[in-house]
């Protein structure tokens, strides 16, 4: 009887530990996504129409892993994120930041609107999506996650594009 009671208690303890591990993993994931969002609630971003659809999709990926060449559904590179986000709005883009640079119209920084693309480096080799207030959502580099950051956090942008 003592052995049976011990087994029952050990089983209950193992279930409790598994539940705790699961809850801790969910909490870690929630905290990671919260940190990566910069505290920005996607509902606070003023964007409508096609740009709104693209921004909402991109923001929903915050916290997903960066993987070179990836285009979802759980990992992204910079141009894969913008390509698939704009595809949700019915806009086709190539999977290359330099090729995306040739899509749409170029606009000055003073005219930026949510959904606009932010391009970096010469030659162009990184792209993010402007979300307002000097912020963008982007997939920065290996070892990081999709996150919200200042448009100046990567380096000085070289151009901006509107689709």
Secondary structure, 3 states (H helix, E strand, C coil): CHHHHHHHHHHHHHHHHHHHHHHHHHHHHHHHHHHHCCCCCHHHCCCCHHHHHHHHHHHHCCCCEECCCCECCCEECHHHHHHHHHHCCCCCCCCCHHHHHCCCEECCHHHCCCCCEEEECCCCCEEEEEEECCEEEEECCCCCEEEEEECCCCCCCCEEEEC
